[in-house]
Amino acid sequence: MNQNTANNYSCNQCHAGMMHSRYVTYFTRLGNELITVQNFPAYICDVCGRREYDEQSIHWLDTMLDPNAGKPTQAKRRTPPLSRPRSGFSHPMQDS
């Protein structure tokens, strides 16, 4: 994130301040563990202090913290189609 004014926008909470891109320390919980991520991109209001986090960065962090990250996935098996009754004429049985 760069510091130019093109990334700034008005705050949706206080409607008085401007949201500025900054790097902050992000806190989250993973089970009973507190996870901190330094230099995390965010937008901060210069009046009320509201924080909004970059969606792409949150998605990346969620992927990294996923307990299944890095584990191979199993290919889903295709189930064979159900047998359907045949339609049409059947061959008559011959008496012997």
C-alpha positions, 0 to 999 in steps of 0.5 A, spaced: 500 500 500 502 506 498 501 513 501 498 517 496 491 520 496 488 516 491 487 510 496 484 515 501 476 515 501 471 518 506 470 514 513 463 510 513 462 511 520 464 518 522 463 521 515 468 526 517 474 523 517 478 520 511 481 513 511 488 512 510 492 506 508 497 504 513 501 498 516 498 496 523 499 490 527 493 485 526 490 481 531 486 474 531 485 468 534 486 461 532 483 456 537 486 458 544 492 462 540 492 469 539 496 470 533 499 477 531 501 479 524 506 485 523 505 490 518 498 488 515 495 493 510 489 497 513 485 503 512 485 507 518 480 513 519 484 520 521 478 522 526 475 516 529 480 511 528 476 506 525 480 500 521 478 497 515 482 491 513 484 489 505 480 484 503 485 480 499 490 480 505 485 477 510 483 472 505 491 470 504 491 470 512 485 465 512 488 461 507 495 461 511 492 459 518 487 454 515 489 448 519 488 444 512 493 448 508 499 444 505 495 438 506 494 434 499 486 433 498 483 427 496 480 427 489 472 426 489 470 419 486 465 419 481 459 415 483 457 410 477 450 412 474 444 408 477 441 403 473 435 405 469 430 400 467 430 399 460 424 401 455 422 398 449 420 391 447 423 385 450 424 379 447 419 373 448 421 367 452 421 361 448 418 354 450 422 348 450 
